[in-house]
Amino acid sequence: MPRALWWLLVGMALNVTGASFLWPLNTIYLHEQLDQPLAVAGAVLMLNSGGSVIGSLVGGVLFDRIGGFRVLLAGAVLTMAALAGLNVWHGWPHYAVFLALVGIGSGVVFPAASAYAGAIWPEGGRWAFNALYVAQNIGVAVGSALGGFVASYSFSFVFLANLLLYAAFLAIVTVGLRRIPLLPPARTKRPAEAEKVPSRAVGWALALLCAGYGLCWLSYVQWSTTIAAYTRELEIPVGQYSLLWTINGALIVLAQPVLSRVIHRFMPGMKRQTVIGFAIFVVSFAMLFGADSLVEFAASMVVLTIAEMIVWPAIPAVVNELAPQGKAGLYQGIVNGTATAGRMIGPVIGGWIADAFGMKLLIGLLVAFALLAVAASLLYDRWLPRPTEKAGEKTAATI
């Protein structure tokens, strides 16, 4: 990998580590420290997610206009300013305001980082996005593990640690990426076939991919909301439920070398990778039917983790190939915003269905959503012209 990509990966790992200090503790802080009802805490978290959706679209557009380095700086500075305010004023309602600003700032950073990874290492294809995915999950694992420990001393230390890690991210970006000679998006060379693709066909392809991606994120987030509550109804202790996420994080980091070889051998085309990944999501949710023990939930989590390891890096990689000249940032912003929207509305929809109709119906809908994602990944390239293959080369649309 290019050295510049390593700088970006380290920076994003620090960025996500800082964010992961805070996000698992938001509800606890709002409810127990600020005495806000759970409904209000949920509304604040939706405000944060809504800010992230807006930031994703803004960050994507700005990437296409002013380049990745400036966008990463802008997102980092905005987030740091909000975190600095949070360190000084973390009472009510200041907390909600600053958390919304943090959502906007972090939303700006993520699509810019994805588009930047593709621009730094275009010949790397999916592997650039896979490396970014692993780096972010290392940050999630480290931040989530340390956040509770730090909060046990003082929530003020959580805010301070978040700020300092974002400052480290800003320093990494400034030092490592400032002199990277990337061409402006409008002057980037693209294959001749890409210039002949009708914009309507690309739009349909993007819409279908994002629909499947959003449905799977809506389903995935149930694991930390409705499914978590369901395990408590089955009298599975909280400590054992937390072990499921430990399995998730460990697999993402440790199983990458093995899975990378499997993908390289059996999933040579990006379309095949997305179809198989979404199909594995179907299996993971279907395994929840009748699950009533830790072992059964752990087995479903293992399958779910394999699915996300295949799909989550693949969708940005496919979209990066689909993006018209000078639109890579916008397309990554739409993808990132879709994922955030799924995480935002997922708990609301899942909670309502589980309360009104029961968990069995919700699980059935999760399976149906994953099947729709499979259909979307099968059809997304139907209106795209088939590129000419040379000497047996497989294109991104090959399955």
Contacts in CASP RR format, 6 or more apart in sequence:
PFRMAT RR
TARGET T0000
AUTHOR 0000-0000-0000
METHOD contacts of the structure
MODEL  1
MPRALWWLLVGMALNVTGASFLWPLNTIYLHEQLDQPLAVAGAVLMLNSG
GSVIGSLVGGVLFDRIGGFRVLLAGAVLTMAALAGLNVWHGWPHYAVFLA
LVGIGSGVVFPAASAYAGAIWPEGGRWAFNALYVAQNIGVAVGSALGGFV
ASYSFSFVFLANLLLYAAFLAIVTVGLRRIPLLPPARTKRPAEAEKVPSR
AVGWALALLCAGYGLCWLSYVQWSTTIAAYTRELEIPVGQYSLLWTINGA
LIVLAQPVLSRVIHRFMPGMKRQTVIGFAIFVVSFAMLFGADSLVEFAAS
MVVLTIAEMIVWPAIPAVVNELAPQGKAGLYQGIVNGTATAGRMIGPVIG
GWIADAFGMKLLIGLLVAFALLAVAASLLYDRWLPRPTEKAGEKTAATI
1 121 0 8 1.000
1 127 0 8 1.000
1 128 0 8 1.000
1 131 0 8 1.000
2 120 0 8 1.000
2 121 0 8 1.000
4 120 0 8 1.000
4 176 0 8 1.000
4 177 0 8 1.000
4 180 0 8 1.000
5 117 0 8 1.000
5 120 0 8 1.000
5 121 0 8 1.000
5 128 0 8 1.000
5 131 0 8 1.000
7 172 0 8 1.000
7 173 0 8 1.000
7 175 0 8 1.000
7 176 0 8 1.000
7 177 0 8 1.000
8 113 0 8 1.000
8 116 0 8 1.000
8 117 0 8 1.000
8 120 0 8 1.000
8 132 0 8 1.000
8 173 0 8 1.000
8 177 0 8 1.000
9 131 0 8 1.000
9 132 0 8 1.000
9 135 0 8 1.000
10 135 0 8 1.000
10 172 0 8 1.000
11 135 0 8 1.000
11 168 0 8 1.000
11 169 0 8 1.000
11 172 0 8 1.000
11 173 0 8 1.000
12 113 0 8 1.000
12 132 0 8 1.000
12 135 0 8 1.000
12 136 0 8 1.000
12 169 0 8 1.000
13 135 0 8 1.000
13 136 0 8 1.000
13 138 0 8 1.000
13 139 0 8 1.000
13 142 0 8 1.000
14 139 0 8 1.000
14 165 0 8 1.000
14 166 0 8 1.000
14 168 0 8 1.000
14 169 0 8 1.000
14 172 0 8 1.000
15 76 0 8 1.000
15 106 0 8 1.000
15 109 0 8 1.000
15 165 0 8 1.000
15 166 0 8 1.000
15 169 0 8 1.000
16 135 0 8 1.000
16 136 0 8 1.000
16 137 0 8 1.000
16 138 0 8 1.000
16 139 0 8 1.000
16 140 0 8 1.000
16 143 0 8 1.000
17 138 0 8 1.000
17 139 0 8 1.000
17 140 0 8 1.000
17 142 0 8 1.000
17 143 0 8 1.000
17 146 0 8 1.000
17 165 0 8 1.000
18 139 0 8 1.000
18 143 0 8 1.000
18 161 0 8 1.000
18 162 0 8 1.000
18 165 0 8 1.000
18 166 0 8 1.000
19 106 0 8 1.000
19 162 0 8 1.000
20 139 0 8 1.000
20 140 0 8 1.000
20 141 0 8 1.000
20 142 0 8 1.000
20 143 0 8 1.000
20 144 0 8 1.000
20 147 0 8 1.000
21 143 0 8 1.000
21 146 0 8 1.000
21 147 0 8 1.000
21 150 0 8 1.000
21 158 0 8 1.000
21 161 0 8 1.000
21 162 0 8 1.000
21 165 0 8 1.000
22 102 0 8 1.000
22 158 0 8 1.000
22 159 0 8 1.000
22 162 0 8 1.000
24 144 0 8 1.000
24 147 0 8 1.000
24 148 0 8 1.000
25 147 0 8 1.000
25 148 0 8 1.000
25 151 0 8 1.000
25 155 0 8 1.000
25 158 0 8 1.000
26 41 0 8 1.000
26 44 0 8 1.000
26 45 0 8 1.000
26 48 0 8 1.000
26 99 0 8 1.000
27 38 0 8 1.000
27 41 0 8 1.000
27 42 0 8 1.000
27 45 0 8 1.000
29 95 0 8 1.000
29 155 0 8 1.000
30 36 0 8 1.000
30 40 0 8 1.000
30 41 0 8 1.000
30 42 0 8 1.000
30 44 0 8 1.000
30 95 0 8 1.000
31 37 0 8 1.000
31 38 0 8 1.000
31 41 0 8 1.000
33 155 0 8 1.000
34 91 0 8 1.000
34 92 0 8 1.000
34 95 0 8 1.000
35 92 0 8 1.000
36 44 0 8 1.000
36 92 0 8 1.000
44 95 0 8 1.000
44 96 0 8 1.000
44 99 0 8 1.000
46 344 0 8 1.000
46 348 0 8 1.000
47 96 0 8 1.000
47 99 0 8 1.000
47 100 0 8 1.000
48 99 0 8 1.000
48 100 0 8 1.000
48 102 0 8 1.000
48 103 0 8 1.000
49 103 0 8 1.000
49 340 0 8 1.000
49 341 0 8 1.000
49 343 0 8 1.000
49 344 0 8 1.000
50 100 0 8 1.000
50 103 0 8 1.000
50 340 0 8 1.000
50 341 0 8 1.000
50 344 0 8 1.000
51 100 0 8 1.000
51 103 0 8 1.000
51 104 0 8 1.000
51 107 0 8 1.000
52 103 0 8 1.000
52 104 0 8 1.000
52 105 0 8 1.000
52 106 0 8 1.000
52 107 0 8 1.000
52 337 0 8 1.000
52 340 0 8 1.000
53 107 0 8 1.000
53 337 0 8 1.000
53 340 0 8 1.000
53 341 0 8 1.000
53 344 0 8 1.000
54 104 0 8 1.000
54 107 0 8 1.000
55 103 0 8 1.000
55 104 0 8 1.000
55 105 0 8 1.000
55 107 0 8 1.000
55 108 0 8 1.000
56 107 0 8 1.000
56 108 0 8 1.000
56 110 0 8 1.000
56 111 0 8 1.000
56 333 0 8 1.000
56 334 0 8 1.000
56 336 0 8 1.000
56 337 0 8 1.000
56 340 0 8 1.000
57 330 0 8 1.000
57 333 0 8 1.000
57 334 0 8 1.000
57 337 0 8 1.000
58 104 0 8 1.000
58 108 0 8 1.000
59 71 0 8 1.000
59 75 0 8 1.000
59 107 0 8 1.000
59 108 0 8 1.000
59 111 0 8 1.000
59 112 0 8 1.000
59 329 0 8 1.000
59 333 0 8 1.000
60 71 0 8 1.000
60 108 0 8 1.000
60 111 0 8 1.000
60 112 0 8 1.000
60 115 0 8 1.000
60 329 0 8 1.000
60 330 0 8 1.000
60 332 0 8 1.000
60 333 0 8 1.000
61 329 0 8 1.000
61 330 0 8 1.000
62 70 0 8 1.000
62 71 0 8 1.000
62 74 0 8 1.000
62 108 0 8 1.000
62 112 0 8 1.000
63 71 0 8 1.000
63 111 0 8 1.000
63 112 0 8 1.000
63 115 0 8 1.000
63 116 0 8 1.000
63 185 0 8 1.000
63 328 0 8 1.000
63 329 0 8 1.000
63 330 0 8 1.000
63 332 0 8 1.000
64 185 0 8 1.000
64 326 0 8 1.000
64 327 0 8 1.000
64 328 0 8 1.000
64 329 0 8 1.000
64 330 0 8 1.000
67 182 0 8 1.000
67 184 0 8 1.000
67 185 0 8 1.000
68 112 0 8 1.000
68 115 0 8 1.000
68 116 0 8 1.000
68 119 0 8 1.000
68 182 0 8 1.000
69 116 0 8 1.000
69 173 0 8 1.000
69 177 0 8 1.000
69 178 0 8 1.000
69 180 0 8 1.000
71 108 0 8 1.000
71 109 0 8 1.000
71 112 0 8 1.000
72 109 0 8 1.000
72 112 0 8 1.000
72 113 0 8 1.000
72 116 0 8 1.000
72 173 0 8 1.000
72 177 0 8 1.000
73 170 0 8 1.000
73 173 0 8 1.000
73 174 0 8 1.000
74 108 0 8 1.000
75 105 0 8 1.000
75 106 0 8 1.000
75 107 0 8 1.000
75 108 0 8 1.000
75 109 0 8 1.000
75 112 0 8 1.000
76 105 0 8 1.000
76 109 0 8 1.000
76 166 0 8 1.000
76 169 0 8 1.000
76 170 0 8 1.000
76 173 0 8 1.000
77 170 0 8 1.000
78 101 0 8 1.000
78 104 0 8 1.000
78 105 0 8 1.000
78 108 0 8 1.000
79 101 0 8 1.000
79 102 0 8 1.000
79 103 0 8 1.000
79 105 0 8 1.000
79 106 0 8 1.000
79 109 0 8 1.000
79 166 0 8 1.000
80 163 0 8 1.000
80 166 0 8 1.000
80 167 0 8 1.000
80 170 0 8 1.000
81 101 0 8 1.000
82 98 0 8 1.000
82 99 0 8 1.000
82 101 0 8 1.000
82 102 0 8 1.000
82 103 0 8 1.000
82 105 0 8 1.000
83 98 0 8 1.000
83 102 0 8 1.000
83 159 0 8 1.000
83 162 0 8 1.000
83 163 0 8 1.000
83 166 0 8 1.000
84 163 0 8 1.000
85 94 0 8 1.000
85 98 0 8 1.000
86 94 0 8 1.000
86 95 0 8 1.000
86 98 0 8 1.000
86 99 0 8 1.000
86 102 0 8 1.000
86 159 0 8 1.000
86 162 0 8 1.000
86 163 0 8 1.000
87 156 0 8 1.000
87 159 0 8 1.000
87 160 0 8 1.000
87 163 0 8 1.000
89 95 0 8 1.000
89 98 0 8 1.000
90 98 0 8 1.000
90 155 0 8 1.000
90 156 0 8 1.000
90 159 0 8 1.000
107 336 0 8 1.000
107 337 0 8 1.000
107 340 0 8 1.000
110 333 0 8 1.000
110 336 0 8 1.000
111 329 0 8 1.000
111 332 0 8 1.000
111 333 0 8 1.000
111 335 0 8 1.000
111 336 0 8 1.000
111 337 0 8 1.000
112 329 0 8 1.000
112 332 0 8 1.000
113 132 0 8 1.000
114 129 0 8 1.000
114 132 0 8 1.000
114 316 0 8 1.000
114 320 0 8 1.000
114 329 0 8 1.000
114 332 0 8 1.000
114 333 0 8 1.000
114 335 0 8 1.000
114 336 0 8 1.000
115 320 0 8 1.000
115 328 0 8 1.000
115 329 0 8 1.000
115 332 0 8 1.000
115 333 0 8 1.000
116 177 0 8 1.000
117 128 0 8 1.000
117 129 0 8 1.000
117 131 0 8 1.000
117 132 0 8 1.000
118 124 0 8 1.000
118 125 0 8 1.000
118 128 0 8 1.000
118 129 0 8 1.000
118 320 0 8 1.000
118 328 0 8 1.000
119 182 0 8 1.000
119 185 0 8 1.000
119 188 0 8 1.000
119 328 0 8 1.000
120 128 0 8 1.000
120 180 0 8 1.000
120 182 0 8 1.000
121 127 0 8 1.000
121 128 0 8 1.000
125 317 0 8 1.000
125 320 0 8 1.000
125 321 0 8 1.000
126 263 0 8 1.000
126 270 0 8 1.000
126 273 0 8 1.000
126 313 0 8 1.000
126 314 0 8 1.000
126 317 0 8 1.000
127 260 0 8 1.000
128 317 0 8 1.000
129 313 0 8 1.000
129 314 0 8 1.000
129 316 0 8 1.000
129 317 0 8 1.000
129 320 0 8 1.000
130 256 0 8 1.000
130 260 0 8 1.000
130 313 0 8 1.000
130 317 0 8 1.000
132 313 0 8 1.000
133 309 0 8 1.000
133 312 0 8 1.000
133 313 0 8 1.000
134 252 0 8 1.000
134 253 0 8 1.000
134 256 0 8 1.000
137 249 0 8 1.000
137 252 0 8 1.000
137 253 0 8 1.000
138 253 0 8 1.000
140 249 0 8 1.000
141 249 0 8 1.000
141 250 0 8 1.000
141 252 0 8 1.000
141 253 0 8 1.000
144 245 0 8 1.000
146 161 0 8 1.000
147 158 0 8 1.000
147 161 0 8 1.000
148 158 0 8 1.000
150 157 0 8 1.000
150 158 0 8 1.000
150 161 0 8 1.000
151 157 0 8 1.000
151 158 0 8 1.000
185 325 0 8 1.000
185 326 0 8 1.000
185 327 0 8 1.000
185 328 0 8 1.000
185 329 0 8 1.000
186 325 0 8 1.000
186 326 0 8 1.000
188 325 0 8 1.000
188 326 0 8 1.000
190 325 0 8 1.000
191 387 0 8 1.000
193 385 0 8 1.000
193 387 0 8 1.000
193 388 0 8 1.000
194 324 0 8 1.000
194 325 0 8 1.000
195 325 0 8 1.000
196 385 0 8 1.000
197 324 0 8 1.000
197 384 0 8 1.000
197 385 0 8 1.000
198 383 0 8 1.000
199 324 0 8 1.000
200 383 0 8 1.000
201 383 0 8 1.000
201 384 0 8 1.000
201 385 0 8 1.000
202 322 0 8 1.000
202 323 0 8 1.000
202 324 0 8 1.000
202 384 0 8 1.000
204 380 0 8 1.000
204 383 0 8 1.000
205 322 0 8 1.000
205 380 0 8 1.000
205 381 0 8 1.000
205 383 0 8 1.000
205 384 0 8 1.000
206 319 0 8 1.000
206 322 0 8 1.000
206 331 0 8 1.000
206 334 0 8 1.000
208 376 0 8 1.000
208 377 0 8 1.000
208 379 0 8 1.000
208 380 0 8 1.000
209 274 0 8 1.000
209 315 0 8 1.000
209 318 0 8 1.000
209 319 0 8 1.000
209 322 0 8 1.000
209 335 0 8 1.000
209 376 0 8 1.000
209 377 0 8 1.000
209 380 0 8 1.000
210 334 0 8 1.000
210 335 0 8 1.000
210 338 0 8 1.000
211 372 0 8 1.000
211 373 0 8 1.000
211 376 0 8 1.000
212 278 0 8 1.000
212 369 0 8 1.000
212 372 0 8 1.000
212 373 0 8 1.000
212 376 0 8 1.000
212 377 0 8 1.000
213 311 0 8 1.000
213 315 0 8 1.000
213 335 0 8 1.000
213 338 0 8 1.000
213 339 0 8 1.000
213 373 0 8 1.000
214 338 0 8 1.000
214 339 0 8 1.000
214 341 0 8 1.000
214 342 0 8 1.000
214 373 0 8 1.000
215 369 0 8 1.000
215 370 0 8 1.000
215 372 0 8 1.000
215 373 0 8 1.000
216 278 0 8 1.000
216 281 0 8 1.000
216 311 0 8 1.000
216 369 0 8 1.000
216 370 0 8 1.000
216 373 0 8 1.000
217 338 0 8 1.000
217 339 0 8 1.000
217 342 0 8 1.000
217 343 0 8 1.000
218 342 0 8 1.000
218 343 0 8 1.000
218 345 0 8 1.000
218 346 0 8 1.000
218 349 0 8 1.000
218 369 0 8 1.000
219 281 0 8 1.000
219 285 0 8 1.000
219 366 0 8 1.000
219 369 0 8 1.000
219 370 0 8 1.000
220 281 0 8 1.000
220 304 0 8 1.000
220 308 0 8 1.000
221 342 0 8 1.000
221 343 0 8 1.000
221 346 0 8 1.000
221 347 0 8 1.000
222 346 0 8 1.000
222 347 0 8 1.000
222 350 0 8 1.000
222 362 0 8 1.000
222 366 0 8 1.000
223 244 0 8 1.000
223 301 0 8 1.000
223 304 0 8 1.000
225 346 0 8 1.000
225 347 0 8 1.000
225 350 0 8 1.000
225 351 0 8 1.000
226 347 0 8 1.000
226 350 0 8 1.000
226 351 0 8 1.000
226 354 0 8 1.000
226 359 0 8 1.000
226 362 0 8 1.000
227 288 0 8 1.000
227 297 0 8 1.000
228 241 0 8 1.000
229 354 0 8 1.000
230 354 0 8 1.000
230 359 0 8 1.000
231 241 0 8 1.000
231 297 0 8 1.000
232 238 0 8 1.000
232 241 0 8 1.000
234 292 0 8 1.000
234 293 0 8 1.000
236 293 0 8 1.000
236 294 0 8 1.000
236 297 0 8 1.000
240 294 0 8 1.000
241 297 0 8 1.000
243 294 0 8 1.000
243 298 0 8 1.000
244 294 0 8 1.000
244 297 0 8 1.000
244 298 0 8 1.000
244 301 0 8 1.000
247 298 0 8 1.000
247 301 0 8 1.000
247 302 0 8 1.000
247 305 0 8 1.000
248 301 0 8 1.000
248 304 0 8 1.000
248 305 0 8 1.000
249 305 0 8 1.000
251 302 0 8 1.000
251 305 0 8 1.000
251 306 0 8 1.000
251 309 0 8 1.000
252 305 0 8 1.000
252 308 0 8 1.000
252 309 0 8 1.000
255 305 0 8 1.000
255 306 0 8 1.000
255 309 0 8 1.000
256 309 0 8 1.000
259 306 0 8 1.000
259 309 0 8 1.000
259 310 0 8 1.000
263 273 0 8 1.000
263 310 0 8 1.000
267 273 0 8 1.000
267 276 0 8 1.000
267 310 0 8 1.000
268 394 0 8 1.000
268 398 0 8 1.000
269 394 0 8 1.000
269 395 0 8 1.000
269 396 0 8 1.000
269 397 0 8 1.000
269 398 0 8 1.000
269 399 0 8 1.000
270 314 0 8 1.000
270 317 0 8 1.000
270 318 0 8 1.000
270 321 0 8 1.000
270 396 0 8 1.000
270 397 0 8 1.000
271 318 0 8 1.000
271 377 0 8 1.000
271 380 0 8 1.000
271 381 0 8 1.000
271 396 0 8 1.000
271 397 0 8 1.000
271 398 0 8 1.000
271 399 0 8 1.000
272 398 0 8 1.000
272 399 0 8 1.000
273 310 0 8 1.000
273 311 0 8 1.000
273 314 0 8 1.000
274 310 0 8 1.000
274 311 0 8 1.000
274 314 0 8 1.000
274 315 0 8 1.000
274 318 0 8 1.000
274 377 0 8 1.000
275 374 0 8 1.000
275 377 0 8 1.000
275 378 0 8 1.000
275 399 0 8 1.000
276 310 0 8 1.000
277 307 0 8 1.000
277 310 0 8 1.000
277 311 0 8 1.000
277 314 0 8 1.000
278 307 0 8 1.000
278 311 0 8 1.000
278 370 0 8 1.000
278 373 0 8 1.000
278 374 0 8 1.000
278 376 0 8 1.000
278 377 0 8 1.000
279 370 0 8 1.000
279 374 0 8 1.000
280 303 0 8 1.000
280 306 0 8 1.000
280 307 0 8 1.000
280 310 0 8 1.000
281 304 0 8 1.000
281 307 0 8 1.000
281 308 0 8 1.000
281 311 0 8 1.000
281 370 0 8 1.000
281 373 0 8 1.000
282 367 0 8 1.000
282 370 0 8 1.000
282 371 0 8 1.000
282 374 0 8 1.000
283 303 0 8 1.000
283 307 0 8 1.000
284 300 0 8 1.000
284 301 0 8 1.000
284 303 0 8 1.000
284 304 0 8 1.000
284 307 0 8 1.000
285 300 0 8 1.000
285 304 0 8 1.000
285 363 0 8 1.000
285 364 0 8 1.000
285 366 0 8 1.000
285 367 0 8 1.000
285 370 0 8 1.000
286 367 0 8 1.000
287 296 0 8 1.000
287 299 0 8 1.000
287 300 0 8 1.000
287 303 0 8 1.000
288 297 0 8 1.000
288 300 0 8 1.000
288 363 0 8 1.000
288 366 0 8 1.000
289 360 0 8 1.000
289 363 0 8 1.000
289 364 0 8 1.000
290 296 0 8 1.000
291 297 0 8 1.000
291 300 0 8 1.000
315 335 0 8 1.000
316 332 0 8 1.000
316 335 0 8 1.000
318 380 0 8 1.000
318 396 0 8 1.000
319 331 0 8 1.000
319 332 0 8 1.000
319 334 0 8 1.000
319 335 0 8 1.000
320 328 0 8 1.000
320 331 0 8 1.000
320 332 0 8 1.000
321 396 0 8 1.000
322 331 0 8 1.000
323 329 0 8 1.000
323 330 0 8 1.000
323 331 0 8 1.000
323 332 0 8 1.000
350 362 0 8 1.000
351 362 0 8 1.000
353 361 0 8 1.000
353 362 0 8 1.000
353 365 0 8 1.000
354 362 0 8 1.000
381 397 0 8 1.000
384 397 0 8 1.000
386 395 0 8 1.000
386 397 0 8 1.000
387 395 0 8 1.000
387 397 0 8 1.000
389 395 0 8 1.000
389 398 0 8 1.000
END
